Amino acid sequence: MGRGGVKPKAGEPGQGLEERKKVLEKELHEVEEKLAQLAQAAAAGEDPGAKKGKKDKPAKEKKEKKAKAPKAHPSSKAGPGFSVALTDDSLVIVANINKKGHAYKTCGLREGDVLLRINENDVSAMNLNDVKAKLVAACGTVLRLELRRPGTAAVGAGSFAEWLASARGGQEVAAFAGPYSAGVILEFGPLVKSIKSGKPAQRGASAALSLHMADSQVKRELFFVAGALQPLCKLLTDPKAAAQVDAGIKSLQNMLRISMWDQLSVALSAMGKHLSKVL
């Protein structure tokens, strides 16, 4: 209404003010409602700025990368110089023996011998894969084996020790049959191979390992027989392996306790080197 209770006519200033007032009151009411909603949400611990209908995605947990286990050195997987097989009677027997190896030449194992125990482990309680796993370890490891040679001992046959002594001498006496034990040294082939190939630092590390693995007269001989001389000489004369000379010399000196100076001189001469320039 205008002044004096007279209703303003359309188009007069008073009518515009009334309408504007109503709009402002409506907007004020909406703001008050919005503020009330925000206050309620805050009291409930909700995020006032979150959009309705959309759930917050949980943060993805970062997967920790598993550290790779260091790769085992090749020398940690040496064999005994023979394999094993299973008979129809479920007996584990020696098979495919290396006739130049320690098991055959020194310990007297023969194909067909029945394997009974490996380091106090009863073979009859294991499957063939478990038996094979027990026969693998680091180069130079001594496996204590108990075996039995099947058959009937010949008349006049002596003990296993007597038979073995004659076999080593190349004059095998009457056939032996029965139980016996042996200390088989695992072959040095994997260690020699690691000295022969790879980066200079790896070859030097392998040469250093030989000091711990070839730690007896018999083991030094087996290390030499496995072919260690040539790769050690090459390691010493390789210009790229200058940092590995110390390891190579120590390994060579350790092996040469079995007095093989003549073979060493020949090996170095073949490469145009003289012994006095290396050692």
Summary of the structure (lengths in Angstrom):
residues: 279
radius of gyration: 43.2
end to end distance: 122.4
largest distance: 152.1
contacts: 727
relative contact order: 0.08
helix: 48%
strand: 12%
